[in-house]
Amino acid sequence: MSLFIFIDTTIHLEGWSTPYPLGFQVSLTTVLMLELVLGFSSNLTVLVLYCAQSNLVDSVSNLVTVNLHVLDILVCVLCLPLTVAVILLPSNESGVGSLATLCCFHEACVTFTSVATAVNVLVISLDRYDISVRPASRLLTPRRAALLLAAVWAVSLAVFFLPFLEGDFFSSSAEDRQGYYTGLAMYYHLLLQVPCFFIAVAVMLFTYSRILQALNIRIGSHMMRSTRAKDTTSTPASPTPPSVSAQTHANTPLPASSMGVQASVSAIIALRRAVRRHRDRRERQRRVLKMSLIIISTFLGCWAPLSAVNVLILCMGPSDSLVRLRLCFLAMAYGTTIFHPLLYAFTRQKLRRALKTRVKKRVVSLLQVDPSPSGGTVIHNSWDKSHGLWFHTDVETGEP
């Protein structure tokens, strides 16, 4: 934690000093800047695509997804630069107060990012559960979704001020503000980050398991229906001995035989369509299972290490190794700003189609050349059949 680092490593040094080794600073700053560029560009691209085409923001699912991308842009613009500043900025004894204020703002941004990301991912999981399990009677109507997102932002902004309120940061007394950085009250905001993470994980596991369960039930019912249809269609078209079929073909008139052939062809076509539908459903089931596992594992991989270090800090207290480990895991948690557009936005067919159309138009506009530039002379190459030579013809005068 940045506040812990400031107390333990810089307050006892004389003159300007850096709280971390140079290699640690360079490597972690490089990772953070890469996450800032990639996360900001990808989330901004998604928002531009959503705003450019109004038909993309036409459902509750797209609304909650856009809300997550807005949060990621705020994280890239506000939280990532503060983390880089805390890592790189040196301090001296005269700059104790300013660096302490910066560290307090950094802790507030980390708390905001942790809680807001967990709550937004939880809302997206509930929305997917609602649209998959109860598609006919959805609980998340547009009005309820708007109220829910307003509550999400209210909670996220409220927890931002928690590190300031813990240490009486707004007090007029300088001694009271200094007590925040040396007392145990600075640990309390971690108690909010850890439960939010575990609640989000529990809700994600429940919702995605129910989504897969509902998908399996539907596929199973369709399999039973297709099997029954196959039995009913194969019963009248059961194979008969060759002699009986030949005798039937000889005794029955031509229209009856043509109707039988047509019925057999229709049964075969219906069977092929049923097999194709079943194969498509199985493929959809595998795709949903794969995406569910990727989404859950990504959230766990990015935020579980940071939550584990927070638990260790709450149990054991801060130390230099835990502080550096927490910063490394915080950089790992910021990686969700890159993964969220890939998992929640670019997996949608409408958004991919809009992106392809926009890129294609951009490429065509860049490669397009005006065939008749104003004020210029176009020169065409012509072949003189009489002399067998190439010569240039002026379009305006017609003279060679």
C-alpha positions in Angstrom: 0.0 0.0 0.0 1.3 3.4 -0.9 0.6 4.9 2.6 2.6 2.1 4.2 5.5 2.5 1.9 5.7 6.2 2.6 5.9 5.6 6.4 8.2 2.7 6.4 10.8 3.6 3.8 10.9 7.3 3.2 10.2 9.1 6.4 13.5 8.2 7.9 15.7 9.1 4.9 17.5 12.4 4.6 17.2 14.4 1.4 15.5 13.2 -1.7 15.0 9.5 -2.0 13.0 6.9 -3.8 11.1 4.3 -1.9 11.7 1.5 -4.4 14.7 0.1 -6.3 15.2 1.3 -9.8 14.5 -2.0 -11.5 11.2 -2.4 -9.6 10.2 1.1 -10.6 11.1 0.7 -14.3 9.4 -2.7 -14.7 6.2 -1.8 -12.9 5.9 1.6 -14.5 6.3 0.0 -18.0 3.5 -2.5 -17.2 1.3 0.2 -15.9 1.8 2.5 -18.9 1.2 -0.4 -21.3 -2.1 -1.1 -19.4 -3.0 2.6 -19.6 -2.5 2.9 -23.3 -4.2 -0.4 -24.3 -7.0 -0.1 -21.8 -7.8 3.4 -22.6 -7.7 2.9 -26.4 -9.8 -0.3 -26.4 -12.5 1.0 -24.0 -12.6 4.3 -25.9 -13.0 2.4 -29.2 -15.9 0.4 -27.7 -17.6 3.6 -26.5 -17.2 5.3 -29.9 -18.8 2.3 -31.6 -21.7 2.3 -29.2 -22.2 6.1 -29.6 -21.8 6.1 -33.3 -24.7 3.6 -33.8 -27.7 4.1 -31.7 -29.0 0.6 -32.3 -26.2 -0.9 -30.3 -27.4 0.7 -27.0 -30.9 -0.7 -27.3 -31.0 -3.2 -24.4 -30.2 -3.5 -20.8 -27.3 -5.8 -21.5 -25.6 -3.2 -23.7 -26.3 -0.5 -21.1 -24.6 -2.3 -18.2 -21.7 -3.2 -20.6 -21.2 0.5 -21.5 -21.3 1.4 -17.8 -18.4 -1.0 -17.2 -16.3 0.5 -20.1 -16.9 4.0 -18.7 -15.6 2.8 -15.4 -12.5 1.3 -17.1 -11.8 4.6 -18.8 -12.0 6.4 -15.5 -9.6 3.9 -14.0 -7.1 4.4 -16.9 -7.3 8.2 -16.6 -7.3 8.7 -12.8 -6.1 5.6 -11.0 -3.2 4.4 -13.2 -1.4 7.7 -13.3 -1.7 8.1 -9.5 -0.1 4.6 -9.1 2.7 5.6 -11.4 3.2 8.8 -9.5 3.3 7.0 -6.1 6.0 4.6 -7.5 8.2 7.2 -9.1 8.0 10.4 -7.1 10.8 10.9 -4.6 10.3 12.6 -1.3 12.2 14.6 1.3 11.4 15.6 4.9 9.9 18.9 3.7 7.6 17.0 1.3 6.1 14.7 3.8 2.6 16.3 3.8 2.3 16.5 0.0 3.3 12.9 -0.6 1.0 11.7 2.2 -1.9 13.5 0.6 -1.0 11.9 -2.8 -0.8 8.5 -1.1 -4.2 9.0 0.5 -5.7 9.9 -2.9 -4.1 6.8 -4.3 -5.7 4.6 -1.7 -9.1 6.2 -2.3 -8.7 5.5 -6.0 -7.7 1.9 -5.3 -10.7 1.4 -3.1 -13.0 3.0 -5.7 -11.6 0.7 -8.5 -11.9 -2.4 -6.4 -15.4 -1.9 -5.3 -16.8 -0.4 -8.5 -15.3 -3.2 -10.7 -16.6 -5.9 -8.4 -20.1 -4.4 -8.3 -20.2 -3.8 -12.1 -19.1 -7.3 -12.9 -21.8 -8.5 -10.4 -24.5 -6.5 -12.2 -23.4 -7.9 -15.6 -23.6 -11.5 -14.2 -27.1 -10.8 -12.9 -28.1 -9.4 -16.3 -26.9 -12.4 -18.1 -28.6 -14.7 -15.6 -31.8 -12.7 -16.1 -31.8 -12.8 -19.9 -30.8 -16.5 -20.0 -33.0 -18.1 -17.3 -36.0 -15.7 -17.5 -36.1 -14.3 -21.1 -39.9 -13.9 -21.2 -40.3 -12.1 -17.9 -37.1 -10.1 -17.2 -36.6 -8.5 -13.8 -34.1 -6.0 -15.1 -36.3 -3.6 -17.1 -34.6 -0.5 -18.5 -36.0 1.6 -15.6 -34.8 -0.8 -13.0 -31.4 -1.1 -14.7 -31.0 2.7 -14.7 -31.8 2.9 -10.9 -29.4 0.0 -10.3 -26.6 1.6 -12.2 -27.3 4.9 -10.3 -27.0 3.0 -7.0 -23.7 1.4 -8.2 -22.2 4.8 -8.9 -23.4 6.2 -5.6 -21.8 3.3 -3.7 -18.6 3.6 -5.7 -18.3 7.3 -5.1 -19.1 6.9 -1.4 -16.3 4.4 -0.8 -13.9 6.8 -2.5 -14.1 9.1 0.5 -13.6 6.3 3.0 -9.8 6.6 3.3 -10.2 10.3 4.0 -12.8 9.8 6.6 -10.9 7.1 8.4 -8.0 9.3 9.3 -10.0 12.5 9.8 -8.3 13.9 6.7 -10.7 16.9 6.6 -9.8 18.0 10.1 -8.2 21.4 10.5 -5.6 20.0 12.9 -2.4 18.8 11.3 -1.7 16.4 14.2 -5.0 14.6 13.6 -4.2 14.1 9.9 -0.7 12.8 10.8 -2.3 10.2 13.1 -4.0 8.6 10.1 -0.7 7.6 8.6 0.7 6.0 11.8 -2.5 4.6 13.4 -4.4 1.4 12.8 -7.4 3.2 11.3 -5.8 3.2 7.9 -6.5 -0.5 7.6 -10.2 -0.3 7.8 -11.0 0.5 4.2 -9.5 -2.9 3.2 -12.3 -4.5 5.1 -14.7 -3.3 2.4 -12.6 -4.4 -0.6 -12.2 -8.0 0.5 -15.9 -8.8 1.1 -16.9 -7.1 -2.2 -14.5 -9.4 -4.1 -15.8 -12.5 -2.5 -19.4 -11.5 -2.9 -18.8 -10.8 -6.6 -17.1 -14.2 -7.1 -20.0 -16.0 -5.3 -22.6 -14.3 -7.5 -20.6 -15.0 -10.7 -20.3 -18.7 -9.8 -24.0 -19.0 -9.0 -25.3 -17.1 -12.1 -23.0 -18.7 -14.6 -23.7 -22.2 -13.2 -27.5 -21.5 -13.5 -27.0 -20.2 -17.1 -25.2 -23.4 -18.1 -27.8 -25.5 -16.3 -30.7 -23.8 -18.1 -28.8 -24.2 -21.4 -28.4 -27.9 -20.8 -32.0 -28.4 -19.9 -33.1 -26.7 -23.1 -30.7 -28.7 -25.2 -31.9 -31.9 -23.5 -35.5 -31.1 -24.2 -34.7 -30.3 -27.8 -32.8 -33.6 -28.1 -35.9 -35.5 -26.9 -38.1 -33.6 -29.3 -35.8 -34.3 -32.2 -35.6 -38.0 -31.3 -39.4 -38.2 -31.1 -39.7 -36.5 -34.5 -37.1 -38.8 -35.9 -39.1 -41.9 -34.7 -42.4 -40.6 -36.1 -40.8 -39.7 -39.5 -38.9 -43.0 -39.8 -41.9 -45.2 -38.9 -43.9 -44.7 -42.1 -40.8 -44.8 -44.2 -39.5 -48.0 -42.7 -37.6 -50.3 -45.2 -39.6 -53.1 -46.8 -38.3 -56.2 -48.6 -37.4 -55.7 -52.3 -40.2 -58.0 -53.6 -42.9 -56.2 -51.6 -41.6 -52.8 -52.6 -41.5 -53.8 -56.3 -45.0 -55.3 -56.1 -46.2 -52.1 -54.4 -44.5 -50.0 -57.1 -46.1 -52.1 -59.8 -49.6 -52.1 -58.3 -49.8 -48.4 -57.1 -50.4 -45.7 -59.6 -47.7 -43.1 -60.4 -49.0 -40.2 -58.3 -48.9 -42.3 -55.2 -45.3 -43.4 -55.8 -44.3 -39.8 -56.4 -46.0 -38.7 -53.2 -44.1 -41.4 -51.3 -40.7 -40.3 -52.7 -41.6 -36.7 -51.9 -42.5 -37.7 -48.3 -39.2 -39.6 -48.0 -37.2 -36.6 -49.3 -39.0 -34.3 -46.9 -38.3 -36.6 -44.0 -34.6 -36.7 -44.9 -34.5 -32.9 -45.2 -36.2 -32.5 -41.8 -33.8 -35.0 -40.2 -30.8 -33.1 -41.6 -32.2 -29.8 -40.3 -32.8 -31.4 -36.9 -29.2 -32.7 -36.8 -27.9 -29.3 -37.9 -29.9 -27.5 -35.2 -28.7 -30.0 -32.6 -25.1 -29.5 -33.7 -25.5 -25.7 -33.5 -26.9 -26.0 -30.0 -24.0 -28.2 -28.9 -21.6 -25.7 -30.4 -23.4 -22.8 -28.6 -23.3 -24.8 -25.3 -19.5 -25.3 -25.7 -19.0 -21.6 -26.6 -21.0 -20.4 -23.6 -19.2 -22.8 -21.2 -15.8 -21.6 -22.6 -16.7 -17.9 -22.3 -18.1 -18.4 -18.8 -14.9 -20.1 -17.6 -12.7 -17.4 -19.2 -14.7 -14.6 -17.6 -14.6 -16.1 -14.1 -11.0 -17.2 -14.3 -10.0 -13.7 -15.6 -11.7 -12.0 -12.7 -10.2 -14.4 -10.2 -6.7 -14.2 -11.7 -6.7 -10.4 -11.7 -8.3 -9.6 -8.4 -7.7 -12.7 -6.2 -4.0 -12.0 -5.5 -4.7 -8.4 -4.5 -7.5 -9.5 -2.1 -5.2 -12.2 -0.6 -2.5 -9.6 0.1 -5.2 -7.3 1.6 -6.2 -10.1 3.9 -2.5 -10.7 4.9 -2.1 -6.9 5.6 -5.2 -7.0 7.8 -3.9 -10.0 9.7 -0.2 -9.4 9.9 0.2 -5.7 9.4 2.1 -3.9 6.6 5.7 -4.7 5.7 8.0 -3.8 2.8 7.6 -7.1 1.1 3.8 -7.0 1.4 3.8 -3.4 0.1 5.7 -4.3 -3.0 3.7 -7.4 -3.6 0.5 -5.4 -3.3 1.7 -3.0 -5.9 2.6 -5.8 -8.3 -0.8 -7.4 -7.7 -2.5 -4.0 -8.1 -0.9 -3.7 -11.6 -2.2 -7.2 -12.3 -5.7 -6.1 -11.2 -5.5 -3.1 -13.6 -5.3 -5.6 -16.4 -9.0 -6.0 -16.3 -9.2 -2.7 -18.2 -7.8 -4.6 -21.2 -9.7 -7.8 -20.7 -13.2 -6.3 -20.3 -13.5 -5.0 -23.9 -12.4 -8.4 -25.2 -14.7 -10.4 -23.0 -17.8 -8.2 -22.8 -17.8 -6.0 -26.0 -16.0 -7.6 -28.9 -17.7 -11.0 -28.3 -20.9 -9.4 -29.5 -21.7 -9.8 -33.2 -23.3 -6.4 -33.6 -20.2 -4.6 -32.3 -17.8 -6.7 -34.4 -19.9 -6.0 -37.5 -19.9 -2.3 -36.7 -16.1 -2.3 -36.1 -15.5 -4.1 -39.4 -17.7 -1.7 -41.3 -16.1 1.3 -39.7 -12.5 0.0 -40.4 -13.5 -0.9 -44.0 -14.9 2.6 -44.6 -11.8 4.1 -43.1 -9.5 2.1 -45.3 -11.5 2.8 -48.4 -11.4 6.5 -47.7 -7.7 6.4 -47.2 -7.0 4.5 -50.4 -9.5 6.3 -52.6 -7.9 8.6 -55.2 -9.7 11.3 -57.1 -9.8 10.2 -60.8 -9.9 13.8 -62.2 -7.9 16.3 -60.1 -8.9 19.9 -60.6 -6.4 22.1 -62.5 -4.2 19.2 -63.6 -3.6 17.3 -66.8 -4.2 13.6 -66.9 -1.8 11.7 -69.1 -2.8 8.4 -70.6 -0.5 5.9 -72.3 -1.7 4.9 -75.8 -0.3 2.4 -78.3 0.3 3.6 -81.9 -0.5 0.6 -84.0 1.1 2.2 -87.1 4.5 2.8 -85.6 4.3 0.3 -82.8 5.4 2.9 -80.2 4.1 4.1 -76.9 3.3 7.8 -76.8 1.5 10.2 -74.3 -1.8 11.9 -75.2 -2.9 15.1 -73.5 -6.5 14.7 -72.5 -7.4 18.5 -72.8 -5.7 19.2 -76.2 -5.7 15.8 -77.7 -2.2 16.4 -79.0 0.5 13.9 -78.6 
